[in-house]
Amino acid sequence: MKSIYDLDYEQMEQAALDHGWKKFRGQQIFQWLYRERVHAFDDMTNLSKETRETLKQEYELSPLELVRKQESKDGTVKFLFRTADGALLESVLMRFDYGNSVCVSSQVGCNMGCAFCASGLTKKKRDLTSGEMVAQVMAVQEYLGNDERVSHVVVMGTGEPFDNFENVMRFIRTVNHDRGLAIGARHITISTCGIVPKIYEFADMHPQYNLAISLHAPNDELRSKLMPVNRAYPLEELKKALEYYCRENNRKLTFEYILLKGVNDRPEHAKQLAAFLRGMTAYVNLIPYNSVDEHGFRSVNREEAMKFYDLLMKEGVRCTIRKEHGGDIDAACGQLRIKEARKGTGQ
């Protein structure tokens, strides 16, 4: 049975017309879902009984089951969900001074194979539907209750968002819509490891959403070792696509750079990174590494991170060091899912 969360606003209106209803019925259903956040079609009290019965026969309202929840001392909460077909996926609530951000997964597993990432320990099983992504945000909003709201969304969880492009775009339209969750476009960020053709496609949409690039290495030799996607789309091709995006949209780019001790944190790497970024409006988010036992990489300490930060700043690169979240729980993306799967309860 299809999740009703799979329908964006325009599709909801069209579904109403297809059933012989007025277009405003679709608008009403959409608002019941996202403004009232109902848990059952029978709660949609201004719809006729016949309409509610039709919805119950054709659509599912709760596509995710909560399997586990981990709460950190710093307020970070990690959720492990099971889908209708038994797949496991993770979402993370992160609390900031500026609001509550949800990190959403876009695929079950990941085929990108980044050497340092827990998500890539299991290959991609399938894409998540837009409804399964929406349901992650809805579940976190339910956890927050009525006194707080999800204010930011980052599509940075398990999976490569641009490898599931259409579903991710539909998901974003729903959470951004003013009759949906009304999360501002500038508060929504999509992260890609560098699927070049989709960067051009995204640029041509002239989106207001933020784009982040998982870079993690400043030269082709090292990046190809760490991130196999670089063999298909090396840095020169990636930079051309990003320069096109910047010209078309006049938007600032974020570059994510995980600091791996003795691997990508040397002074020459800082200089190479600065050279790569030259000409683009961008800043770098330096990320302390959350260790994954299977990979053997180590994180830099605070002093070492500051040295790399200072080198970039001297090169004229704006950057920050990301504050660690959830250090006392399974912080690395994909860790909780893999632990559960190894117990034989998931995929």
C-alpha positions as CSV (number, residue, x, y, z in Angstrom):
1,M,0.0,0.0,0.0
2,K,1.4,3.4,-1.0
3,S,2.3,5.9,1.7
4,I,0.2,9.1,1.5
5,Y,3.4,10.9,2.4
6,D,4.6,10.0,-1.1
7,L,2.3,12.7,-2.6
8,D,3.5,16.3,-2.7
9,Y,1.0,19.1,-2.7
10,E,0.3,19.2,-6.4
11,Q,0.0,15.4,-6.5
12,M,-2.4,15.5,-3.6
13,E,-4.6,17.9,-5.5
14,Q,-4.4,15.7,-8.6
15,A,-5.3,12.6,-6.6
16,A,-8.4,14.4,-5.3
17,L,-9.5,15.2,-8.9
18,D,-8.7,11.7,-10.0
19,H,-11.2,10.4,-7.3
20,G,-13.9,12.8,-8.6
21,W,-13.5,15.1,-5.6
22,K,-12.9,18.9,-5.7
23,K,-9.3,20.1,-5.7
24,F,-9.6,21.6,-2.3
25,R,-10.1,18.1,-0.8
26,G,-6.5,17.5,-1.6
27,Q,-5.6,20.7,0.1
28,Q,-7.5,19.7,3.2
29,I,-5.8,16.3,3.3
30,F,-2.4,17.9,3.0
31,Q,-3.1,20.3,5.9
32,W,-4.5,17.5,8.1
33,L,-1.2,15.6,7.5
34,Y,1.3,18.4,8.1
35,R,-0.5,21.1,10.1
36,E,-2.6,18.9,12.3
37,R,-0.2,15.9,12.1
38,V,-3.1,13.4,12.5
39,H,-2.3,9.7,13.1
40,A,-5.4,8.3,11.4
41,F,-7.6,9.1,8.4
42,D,-10.6,9.1,10.7
43,D,-9.2,12.1,12.5
44,M,-9.7,14.1,9.3
45,T,-13.1,15.2,10.6
46,N,-14.1,17.6,7.8
47,L,-13.9,14.9,5.2
48,S,-16.9,12.6,4.5
49,K,-16.9,9.1,5.8
50,E,-16.8,7.8,2.2
51,T,-13.7,9.9,1.5
52,R,-11.9,8.7,4.6
53,E,-12.8,5.0,3.8
54,T,-11.3,5.5,0.3
55,L,-8.1,6.9,1.8
56,K,-7.8,4.0,4.2
57,Q,-8.2,1.5,1.4
58,E,-5.6,3.1,-0.9
59,Y,-3.0,4.7,1.4
60,E,-0.9,4.0,4.4
61,L,-0.4,6.7,7.0
62,S,2.5,5.4,9.2
63,P,5.2,3.8,7.0
64,L,7.9,3.7,9.7
65,E,8.2,1.7,12.9
66,L,10.5,3.0,15.6
67,V,13.0,0.2,16.5
68,R,15.4,2.0,18.8
69,K,16.2,5.5,20.0
70,Q,19.4,6.8,21.5
71,E,19.5,10.1,23.5
72,S,22.8,11.9,24.0
73,K,23.6,14.1,27.0
74,D,24.0,17.0,24.5
75,G,20.4,16.7,23.3
76,T,21.2,14.8,20.1
77,V,18.7,11.9,19.5
78,K,19.4,9.1,17.0
79,F,16.4,7.1,15.7
80,L,16.4,3.7,14.1
81,F,13.3,3.0,12.0
82,R,12.1,-0.1,10.2
83,T,10.2,0.3,6.9
84,A,7.2,-1.8,5.8
85,D,9.5,-4.2,3.9
86,G,11.8,-4.7,6.9
87,A,14.6,-2.3,5.9
88,L,16.4,-0.3,8.6
89,L,17.2,3.4,8.4
90,E,18.5,6.1,10.6
91,S,17.6,9.7,11.3
92,V,19.2,12.1,13.8
93,L,17.8,15.1,15.7
94,M,20.5,17.7,16.4
95,R,19.8,20.7,18.6
96,F,21.4,24.1,17.9
97,D,21.0,27.6,19.2
98,Y,19.2,28.5,16.0
99,G,16.8,25.5,16.1
100,N,16.2,21.8,15.7
101,S,17.8,20.1,12.7
102,V,16.9,16.6,11.4
103,C,19.5,14.6,9.4
104,V,17.5,12.4,7.0
105,S,18.6,9.2,5.2
106,S,17.8,8.9,1.5
107,Q,18.7,5.3,0.8
108,V,18.8,1.9,2.5
109,G,22.6,1.4,2.4
110,C,24.9,3.2,0.1
111,N,26.9,2.3,-3.0
112,M,29.4,5.2,-2.9
113,G,31.9,3.1,-0.9
114,C,33.7,6.0,0.9
115,A,36.6,4.4,2.8
116,F,35.9,6.1,6.1
117,C,32.1,5.9,6.2
118,A,29.9,3.4,8.2
119,S,27.0,3.8,5.8
120,G,29.0,2.2,3.0
121,L,29.6,-1.0,5.0
122,T,26.4,-2.3,3.6
123,K,25.6,-1.9,-0.1
124,K,22.5,0.0,-1.3
125,K,19.4,-2.2,-1.0
126,R,17.1,0.4,-2.6
127,D,16.1,4.0,-2.7
128,L,13.9,5.4,0.0
129,T,10.6,6.8,-1.3
130,S,9.8,10.5,-0.7
131,G,7.2,9.4,1.8
132,E,9.7,7.4,3.8
133,M,11.9,10.5,4.0
134,V,8.9,12.7,5.0
135,A,8.0,10.1,7.6
136,Q,11.4,10.5,9.2
137,V,10.8,14.2,9.8
138,M,7.3,13.6,10.9
139,A,8.5,11.1,13.5
140,V,11.1,13.5,14.9
141,Q,8.5,16.3,15.0
142,E,6.2,14.0,17.0
143,Y,9.1,13.3,19.4
144,L,9.5,17.1,19.9
145,G,5.8,17.6,20.5
146,N,3.9,20.8,20.2
147,D,6.3,23.1,22.1
148,E,9.2,22.7,19.6
149,R,9.4,22.3,15.9
150,V,11.8,21.0,13.3
151,S,13.2,24.1,11.8
152,H,16.0,22.7,9.6
153,V,16.5,19.6,7.4
154,V,19.8,18.2,6.1
155,V,19.8,15.3,3.7
156,M,23.1,13.9,4.9
157,G,22.2,10.6,6.4
158,T,22.8,7.1,4.8
159,G,22.8,7.2,1.0
160,E,23.7,9.6,-1.8
161,P,20.8,12.0,-2.3
162,F,21.7,12.7,-5.9
163,D,21.5,9.0,-6.6
164,N,17.8,9.2,-5.6
165,F,17.2,12.6,-7.2
166,E,13.5,12.6,-8.0
167,N,12.4,11.2,-4.6
168,V,14.6,13.7,-2.7
169,M,13.3,16.6,-4.7
170,R,9.7,15.5,-4.0
171,F,10.5,15.1,-0.3
172,I,11.9,18.6,-0.1
173,R,8.9,20.1,-1.9
174,T,6.7,18.6,0.8
175,V,8.6,19.8,3.8
176,N,9.2,23.2,2.3
177,H,5.6,23.8,1.2
178,D,3.8,26.5,3.2
179,R,0.8,24.2,3.7
180,G,3.2,21.4,4.6
181,L,5.8,21.6,7.3
182,A,6.8,25.1,6.1
183,I,10.5,24.6,6.6
184,G,12.2,27.5,4.8
185,A,14.2,26.6,1.7
186,R,17.3,28.3,3.1
187,H,16.9,25.9,6.1
188,I,17.2,22.8,3.9
189,T,20.5,21.4,2.8
190,I,21.3,18.6,0.4
191,S,24.7,16.9,0.6
192,T,26.3,15.1,-2.4
193,C,29.7,13.4,-2.8
194,G,29.9,14.8,-6.3
195,I,27.5,13.2,-8.8
196,V,28.4,15.8,-11.5
197,P,25.4,15.3,-14.0
198,K,23.0,15.8,-11.1
199,I,24.8,19.0,-9.9
200,Y,24.1,20.5,-13.3
201,E,20.5,19.3,-13.2
202,F,20.1,20.8,-9.7
203,A,21.7,24.1,-10.8
204,D,19.2,24.4,-13.7
205,M,16.3,24.2,-11.2
206,H,17.6,27.4,-9.7
207,P,16.8,26.2,-6.2
208,Q,16.8,28.2,-3.0
209,Y,17.9,25.1,-1.1
210,N,21.5,24.8,0.1
211,L,24.1,22.6,-1.5
212,A,26.9,20.9,0.4
213,I,29.7,18.9,-1.1
214,S,31.4,16.0,0.7
215,L,34.9,16.7,-0.4
216,H,37.3,15.2,2.2
217,A,40.4,15.3,0.0
218,P,42.0,18.1,-2.0
219,N,43.7,16.1,-4.8
220,D,42.6,13.4,-7.1
221,E,45.0,10.7,-5.9
222,L,43.9,10.9,-2.3
223,R,40.3,11.5,-3.0
224,S,40.1,8.5,-5.4
225,K,41.5,6.3,-2.5
226,L,39.0,7.7,0.0
227,M,36.0,8.2,-2.3
228,P,35.5,6.0,-5.4
229,V,33.1,8.5,-6.9
230,N,36.2,10.6,-7.7
231,R,37.3,8.0,-10.3
232,A,34.1,8.7,-12.3
233,Y,34.0,12.5,-11.6
234,P,37.5,13.8,-10.8
235,L,38.0,17.1,-9.1
236,E,38.4,19.1,-12.3
237,E,35.0,18.0,-13.5
238,L,33.5,18.5,-10.1
239,K,34.8,22.1,-9.9
240,K,33.4,22.9,-13.4
241,A,30.0,21.7,-12.3
242,L,30.1,23.7,-9.0
243,E,31.3,26.9,-10.8
244,Y,28.3,26.4,-13.1
245,Y,26.0,26.1,-10.1
246,C,27.5,29.2,-8.6
247,R,27.1,31.2,-11.8
248,E,23.5,30.1,-12.3
249,N,22.3,30.6,-8.7
250,N,24.7,33.1,-7.0
251,R,24.6,30.8,-3.9
252,K,27.3,30.0,-1.3
253,L,28.6,26.4,-1.3
254,T,29.4,24.4,1.8
255,F,32.3,21.9,1.6
256,E,32.4,19.1,4.2
257,Y,35.9,17.9,5.1
258,I,36.4,15.1,7.6
259,L,39.8,15.4,9.2
260,L,41.6,12.0,9.2
261,K,44.7,12.0,11.3
262,G,47.8,11.6,9.1
263,V,45.7,11.2,5.9
264,N,44.3,14.5,4.7
265,D,45.3,16.9,7.5
266,R,48.8,18.0,6.4
267,P,49.8,21.6,5.5
268,E,50.1,20.8,1.8
269,H,46.5,19.5,2.0
270,A,45.3,22.8,3.3
271,K,47.1,24.7,0.5
272,Q,45.6,22.3,-2.1
273,L,42.2,22.7,-0.7
274,A,42.5,26.5,-0.8
275,A,43.6,26.3,-4.5
276,F,40.6,24.1,-5.3
277,L,38.1,26.5,-3.7
278,R,39.6,29.6,-5.4
279,G,37.0,31.5,-7.4
280,M,33.9,30.0,-5.6
281,T,31.8,31.5,-2.9
282,A,32.2,28.8,-0.3
283,Y,33.2,27.9,3.2
284,V,34.6,24.7,4.6
285,N,33.0,22.7,7.5
286,L,35.9,20.8,9.2
287,I,34.5,17.7,10.8
288,P,36.0,15.7,13.6
289,Y,36.0,12.0,12.6
290,N,33.6,9.6,14.4
291,S,35.7,6.4,14.4
292,V,34.3,3.3,12.8
293,D,36.0,0.1,14.0
294,E,36.1,-1.5,10.6
295,H,38.0,1.3,8.9
296,G,40.9,2.1,11.3
297,F,41.0,5.8,10.6
298,R,41.7,8.1,13.5
299,S,40.4,11.6,14.3
300,V,42.7,14.6,14.9
301,N,42.6,16.2,18.3
302,R,41.4,19.8,19.0
303,E,44.8,21.3,18.7
304,E,45.5,19.5,15.4
305,A,42.1,20.6,14.0
306,M,42.9,24.2,15.0
307,K,46.2,24.1,13.1
308,F,44.5,23.0,9.9
309,Y,41.8,25.7,10.5
310,D,44.5,28.3,10.9
311,L,46.2,27.3,7.7
312,L,43.0,27.6,5.7
313,M,42.2,31.0,7.2
314,K,45.6,32.2,6.2
315,E,44.9,31.1,2.7
316,G,41.7,33.2,2.7
317,V,39.3,30.2,3.2
318,R,36.3,30.8,5.4
319,C,35.9,27.7,7.6
320,T,34.4,26.4,10.8
321,I,35.1,23.3,13.0
322,R,31.9,21.4,13.5
323,K,30.9,20.9,17.1
324,E,30.7,17.2,17.8
325,H,27.1,15.9,18.4
326,G,26.2,12.6,20.0
327,G,29.7,11.6,21.1
328,D,28.3,9.3,23.8
329,I,26.0,7.4,21.4
330,D,26.5,5.7,18.0
331,A,27.5,9.0,16.5
332,A,28.8,8.0,13.1
333,C,26.2,7.8,10.3
334,G,25.1,4.2,9.8
335,Q,26.5,2.7,13.0
336,L,23.3,2.1,14.8
337,R,21.7,0.5,11.7
338,I,24.7,-1.8,11.3
339,K,24.6,-2.9,14.9
340,E,21.0,-3.8,14.7
341,A,21.4,-5.6,11.4
342,R,24.2,-7.7,12.8
343,K,21.8,-8.9,15.5
344,G,19.9,-10.5,12.7
345,T,16.8,-8.3,13.1
346,G,17.2,-6.2,9.9
347,Q,18.7,-6.0,6.4
